[in-house]
Amino acid sequence: MNFRRVRRQDRLWEEAMAKELLEAGEFGFLAMCAPEGYGYGLPMSYVYRRERNCIYFHCAREGHKIDAIGANDGVSFCVVGETRVVPYSTGYESVHVFGRIAQVTDEGERWEALLALREKYNPELGEATEEDVYIRRSFDRTAVLRLKIEHLQGKCKRVR
């Protein structure tokens, strides 16, 4: 697919920096098309797996998000890094990802994704293991979504 060229090429961020922001970001905004035909977006916790070129999310096994993905698997995901407001302008850094999203059905991959999410958001608990009681207890009622990245672009504007 041909993705639209960024209008302000002077603000285009090199891919390595965009991937660093994607790796370090706390949350992002997942944008989908609802089955009813309107946009549906929401903030999501996530983990980026550079080696797989994908992003993982976790959620309930049913609901509006699952319905939207079932109707149209083409989504976008945006993470905003540092921002700085100055008179008449705003400095920012962001990364925008486009791709296809699907529920992960392989139990091994689901488990790995949930462990990666736990390690990202709860590092104080130490290294995650196969015996993680909380993940094991909620495993059957938790869906894991994989966003396979087809296009990634970062933008950055520095202000003084």
Disulfide bonds with the S-S distance in Angstrom:
none
